[in-house]
Amino acid sequence: MNYVKENVDSILNDGVSRRGFLKGLAACGALSMFPGGNLMANESLNTKIPYLGQKAYKTFRNACPRNCYDTCSIKTFVKDGIMQFIEGATESTFTNGGCCVKGNSYVRRVYSPKRIKYPMIQVGGKGSGSWKRVSWDEAISRIGDKLLSIKKEDGHMLGAALTKYSGNFGITHYGVEGMFSSIGYTTRFGGTPCWPAGIDAQNFDTGNMWCNDPEEMKDSKYIILWGVNPAANSIHTMKYIYEAKRKGAKVIVIDPLFTETASKVNEYYQVKAGSDGLLALAMAKIIIKNNLHDKKWLKKNSHGYKKFEKYLKTISVKKAAEVSGLSEKLIKEIAIGFAKADPATVWIGYGIQRHTNGGSIVRAIDALVAVTGNVGKYAGGARYGHLNTWGFNYNAMTNPKPEGSIGYEDSSAVMGDIHGADSAKEVKYSDRYLNINKTAEGILTAADPKIKLLWVACKNVLAQDFDRNKIIKAFNTVDMVVVADQFFNETTKWADIVLPVTTQFEEYDVNVSYWHYWLSLNEQAIKPLHEVKSDLEIASLLSKYMNKKEKGSCTFPQKYDSKKLTIKEFNKGIHDQFGIKSWKELENGPVKAKAVVPFADGKFSTPSGKFEFYSEQAVKYGHTALPEYLEVRKPYDKYRLTTLHSRYSLHSQFQNLDWMEDINPEPFVHINPSDATYKRIKTGDTVAVFNKQGLLRLKAKVTDNTPVGTFMMYEQWYNNSIYNVNELVDDTSSDMGSFKTGAPGIALQDTYVNIRKV
């Protein structure tokens, strides 16, 4: 391999960082993927790393801020101001001293020669590829002048839009939203492409999205991994699943694809995509028919159960078998086994709710778990995710609007004056919200005003949003597109200005998980490289410039201190929940929240205060009151396309690194042998996969891990090839999401395609 020679020659030549990377590969079973004779593959995994315990090496506490279940606690080793390698923090029983293959490539990510080093402008126009280096002063002045001109022309800031998501989940990174709040009422792309249908479903059922501690799974007696693949995407949770299995628990996978996880459990059941809801309802019916439901729990803790039981009489187990692909005998076996186990639990994967009927599927699985009385039980529960440890101040996010700001008028919200005089009224303004899952449509149809400036942060829009060709058209209608990122990618290609931002190792922050219950401090381990700046520092620079040009035009703090802003996020609630007196205790390692079993007290945040089989809130949002079966989207082409997360990347992150390209050099479309024979396709053949949205050319891989009639592709953007699976995905909505996230989810798993050999 040819590595670019920079100031990091020492860490590349001594092999320490690469050995750490290889250990990450070994941990997730990926080392065998190396091509024969590869230099890295021939390095010994057992070579002693000499740095541990040596005073010459400083140790820092860090955390992985990626949108991932595991949110690993990290120890970073630095010598002479340069990162040498990282390890998982041993203080966290969840991280348990190890990182995944992505985490172990962090040193290469920080020192990659492909990092954006300076502010850049695209002088030839969007998509030209003609870039020019500029100073920070020039970049900020261009942006600041554009924002002030929008305000002057329109009288408000609604022409400035922000699309930001989960490229960095550090708490202080919500300062990007704070920056936009500080300039006035603006346009925001709201909602989430990730998990909205499931969030709504669980809120309709329990009034919250709150899951049991994953470390409890070691004591579960029956575990259903339903549409989730932790062996690739949450490797630290696997140890608890393995322990449960060693202790005699039944562990099964229900999934349309034979995944890495499916190969490691007791039994695997291949379900037809989108039929999961009917399968769960049939299981619930069987449990009740066999008098295995928890009548005591249901009477005390549920609302609408009798109506649900009556509805189940309309469910045919025979039809469920036909639709799901599992036999009646098998459905009964799974249902009874689950009901008899105590405790039993289901892990609901996020892919399962990325269907047009996704929310209804999650509600059906929630109901199945509730029927057995496993809600509110240690080592039980319907596990999806939680935000119950996220009670920070969000100080950087909560900036006031400049005095006199106006925005969208909400005529339904008229407030009396502060003195209570009924005659005194003022209009309540708000930001303008557009659906984040319909970015192109939002930009193209926004009027009065049109979007004139679009800011992209913590997100690779062109690699992750939908109806990609339409997005390019939309970007070209915006006067100025600003992208803050670490690498050039599909989105920067269509930007006017690109701003280089820090990695987590170059700033302070604090991180928690939406899955486990650990809290980690993220210390600045090295000085920012080149001319990169954090999102918060960029906001401070912009505020300073705008206020110099027009006093009072921006309320964001003009002085920036990464550490002080992080400290401001802590409060008594966080201290009490995690059993600490000060944030400084986190310098000694991560800490875990006090153990609480969700809903163990029988208190739910629903209108009835109970688990709701019958939800009037669901009706208000256009859904059925009961978790009824809804059919999935009808096919509009010959083959279903399923997209998965890869162990080597998270969305488009990490796959752009040369280390990842060495072990995962190109994309494939995975095809069942039957379909491959019919199309006369063999492994290694170049094929065109196409539909009404677009076309992709890539190589085929024939495998029976994929069912007949279904193709599988990994989602990430490959740096070394023109590949983007979202070329084929339209922006059709899932059934839920508006209740809690403001916009419906995306039914990306209901994509259909055709194929031909090239």
Order of alpha helices (4+ residues) and beta strands (2+ residues): alpha-alpha-beta-beta-beta-alpha-beta-beta-alpha-beta-alpha-beta-alpha-beta-alpha-alpha-beta-beta-alpha-alpha-beta-alpha-alpha-alpha-beta-alpha-beta-beta-beta-beta-alpha-beta-alpha-alpha-beta-beta-beta-beta-alpha-alpha-alpha-beta-beta-alpha-beta-alpha-beta-alpha-beta-beta-beta-alpha-beta
